[in-house]
Amino acid sequence: MKMIKIKAGELAPPSIKSKTANSFIRNNWRPIALISPTIIYLMLITLFPIINTVDLSFQNVYLTQQFKPIEYIGLKNYSEFLSSREAHDAMIKTLIYLSGIIIQVILGVALAVLMNHYTSHIKGIGVYRVLLSLPIFVTPFVSGILWRYMFGYEFGLIYHIGSFLGLENILWLQSSSLVMLTVVIVDIWQWTPFIFFIVYAGLQGLPKEPYEAAYVDGASHWKTFRYLTLPMALPIITLAAMLRFILSFQAFDTIWAMTQGGPANGSQILPVYLFKAAFSTFNTSYASAIAVLILVFIIIIGQSIGKLLSKEVNRQG
């Protein structure tokens, strides 16, 4: 029988590839059969809306003109978005909103490191973990209503605290220059625990031997964090930041409940701008073009972060 030798770095012949694939399917047909309906279902509920949205972005469709013949207008919706001053302003507001993720990551990592270090030193540590998790369980729309009243003029708790401190003229939600800062503060309050729990779970799984060696060598807490904890936990931190980045483009409920994108579009980020285009002006095709551009932006950033994450994992492996 003639043996086929494959050198390192060379690709296997097509016949060997097909045999390997067939043997894999033969040996794992039961798991494949069990998971296939779920995969097909997920493809149907994701691919069809995406394809329909992309197709709609090249048309000129309004919700108020349902029986109008289909009219393809090419890239007009995309060019209108790129040339719109309101769209540019919404993109700037979105970048300001996304900058809050940096603060969330810093606070979440700091809390996770402290909680992990003092787990055995603090009694009732579970109570603190429960208190930290409370903002996650508040639904975004309810959170927006809650903070709208807390930042409210004259009757809000934050306004009364500011008055007590001599800051009576701060209009958190009524000022177009301060409203984005208010939104970012609320977002940090609600989503920092999300980063905390992911990083905390990752820290719990780190090996103990390097820390024991560092303790024997007399390394300080800062050096232990800088040269041990941070490098080993960096993939987990990157993953948490990427997940938070993706979820940030669903930030519609809280902002709509607080300000509805106002005042004077001062808190109108891209999801709010998309909603207004679809349900205020009823320009469905233009809203679809915005959705496609947001999806492309998420894919590009997600792929970039994913490559950095895989490089870091390979480097540590």
N, C-alpha and C positions, 0 to 999 in steps of 0.2 A: 504493500500500500504506500503510495507516494505521499510523503508528509510535506505540508506547506509551512515554510518558516517565514515568520514576520519579524523584521528587525524593529528595534525600539524606535519610536517616532514615526514609523510608516503606518499608513492607513490599511485596514484589513480589506481584502478583496470583497466585492459585492456579494459573492456567494456565501462567504463566511458571515458577513453582516446579516444577510437574510436568514441563515440558519440560526444565528444567535437570537435574532428577534423572534423567530418561530418557536424556538425552545423556551424562550422567556414567556411567551403567550401560553404555550402548552403547560408549563409548570405553574403558572399563576392565573389560569383562566377563571377560577372561582372568585378571587378578589376583584379581577377586572369586570366580571359579570355583575358583581354586587355593586360596584361603584359607578358603573356605566350609566344607569338611570339618573343618578345625581349629577354627573358631568353633563349629560344631555340636557337635563332641566336647567342647569346653570347657564349653559350656552344659549338656550332658547330665550331665557329672561334677560340676558345681557347683550348678546350679539344682535338680536332683532331690534331692540330700542336704539342701540348705537348706530346700526345701519340706517334705520329710519330717520334718526336725527341728522346724520350726515347728509342723507338725500334731501331732507327738508331744508337744510341750510343753503342749498343751491336753488331754492324756489322762492317764490314771492307769495307767501300764504299768510292770511290774516284770519284770526278766529271769527271775526265778524263777517267774513266772506267765505262761508263753507262750501258753497256751490259754484265757486269760481273755477274755471278750467285751470289745470296745472300749468304754471308758467315758470320755466327754468331761466334764471338770470345770472348763472355762472357765479363768479366770486364777488358779486356786488355787495352782499351782506358782510363779507369779510373786509372788503375795502372800506365800507361805511363804518365798521367798528374801528378799524385802524386809523381812520381820519376823524373820528368823533372826539371832541374835546371832553364830553361827559364820560366817554369810555376811558380816556387817558386818566381822568381824575379818579375813576373807579379803580383803575390798576394801581395808582399811587396809594389810594386808601387800602387796597388789598396788601400791598407790600408793607405798609405800616402795621396792619393787623398781623401779618405773618412774622414781623419782628418780635412780637410777644412770645413766639415759640422759643426764642433764644433764652428769654428770662425763665420760661417754664422749664426748660431743660436744666438750666443752672440750679434753680430752686429744687427741682425734683431730684437731681443727682445729689445735691447737698443733703436733703432730707433723708434720702435712701442710705447714704454713707453714714450719717449720724445714727440713724435708726438701727442699721446693721451693726455698728460698732458698740452701741450701748444696749443692745437687746438683752444681754445677760446682767446689765447693771441697773436697769430701771424696772421697778415693780409695776405691774399692770400695763406693760407695753402694748398689749392688745387693744386697750382703750384708746391709746393715742392713734393706733392704726385705723380704728373705726372712725375716729373724729376726722382724720385726714381724708378718709374715703367719702365722707358725706357729700361734698360738692358734686361728685360724679353721679350720685343717685338722684340729683335734682334734674328734671328734664329741662332742656335748653329753653323752651318757651316759658316755663314757669320761672326759671332763673332770670330771664329777661324782665318779666313782670315784677318779680321781687326786687331786683336792682333798680328798676325804673322808679319804684316808690321810694327806695332808700336814697337815691340821688335826686329825688324830686325837689322842686323849688318850694321853700318855706315849710313844707311838712315832712320832708325826708330826714331820715336819721343822720345821713352823711352831712346834709346841710346844717343841721343843728350842731353837730360836732364841730363843723367848720366855724359856725357862729361863735361857739364857746371859745375856740382858739383865736378868734379875731379875724376869721376869713369869711366874711359875710357875703361878699360879692362874687363868689365862684359859682357859676351856673354850669354844672357838669354836663347836662343834657341839652341845654338851650344854646350853648355856644358852639358854633361850627369849628372853632379852633381847639376846643377841649373834648368834644364828644368822642373822637377816636381814642384819645387817652383813656376815657371812661370805659369804652368798649374793651380795650386791651386789658385794663385792670380786671374787669369782670371775667374775661377769658382766662387770664392767669389764675384767678381764684378757682375757676371750675375745672381746668384741665391740668394744672400742676400735679394733682394726685394721680392722674393717668400716667404721667412720666414716672412719678415716684414708685408706683407699684410694679411697673415693668422692670425698672432698674433694681429695685429692692429684691425682686424675685431672682434677677440675674446675679446679684451679689451673694445671695444665699447659696448659690450653686458653685461659687468659686472655690478652688482647692485651698485647703488650710495650710499645707506645708510651706509655701513661700512666705506666709505671714509669720509662721513659727520661726523660720530662719531669720527673717528681718527682725523679729523681737529679740532673738539671741544676739544678733549683731548690733543691737542698740539703735536701730533706725527710728527716727521720729515719726509722729503721726503724719506729718505733711509729706515726708519722703516715702513713707509706705503708700500713701494715697497716690502720689505722683508717679512712682516707679513700679508699683504693683497693681493697685486697684484700678487706676485709670486705664492703663494699657489692656488689662484683661477684660475690663467691663466696657471698653470702647465699642465693640460690635453691638452689645445690648443697648447702649446709649444711642448709637446711630439708628438702630432699628426703631427704638421708641420715638426718636425725632422724626423719622420718616413716616411712621404711622400717624403721628400728630399732624404732620404737614398735610397728609392726604385727607384726614378728617377735618382739617381747618376749612376746606372748601365746601363743607356742609354747614358752615356757620351762617345760617340764615335765621333760624328761629329766635335766637337770643337778640340779635340786632333788630329784627323786625318788631319784637315785643318791646324793646327799649325805645327805639327811635324811628322805626320804619325807614331807615336810611337818612333821616334828617339830622339836624336842621340844615336846609339848603344843601342837601346831598353830602353833608359833612361826614356821615358814617356809611355812605353807599359803597360797599365793596362789590366785587364782581357777582357773587351769588344774588345779592339784593338787586343789582342792576339788571341781571338776567330775569329775575322775577318780574320786575317792573316792565321790562320789554315784552314779556310774554302775556302778562295779565293786566297791565295798565294801558299800553298802546296796542295790545293784541297782535303784535308783530311776531308771529310764531317762528317764521324763518330766520329773522334776525336773532331771536333768542336761541335758536338751535345753533347758529353760527358761534355765538358766545359760548355755549356749552361745549362745542367741539374744540374751540381754542383752549378752554379751561382744561379739558381732557388731555389735549396734546401737551400742555404745560406740565400737568401732573405726571404724565408718562415720562417726559424728558427729565424732570427733576428726580423722579423715582428711580429711573434707570441709572442716573448719575450717582445717586446715593447708594443704590444697590451694588454698583461696581466698586465704589469705595469700601463698602462693607465686605464684599467678597475678597478684595485685596487684603484687607486687614485680617480677616479670618485665615486666609492662606498664609499670611506672614507669621501669624502666631502659631499656626499648625506646623 
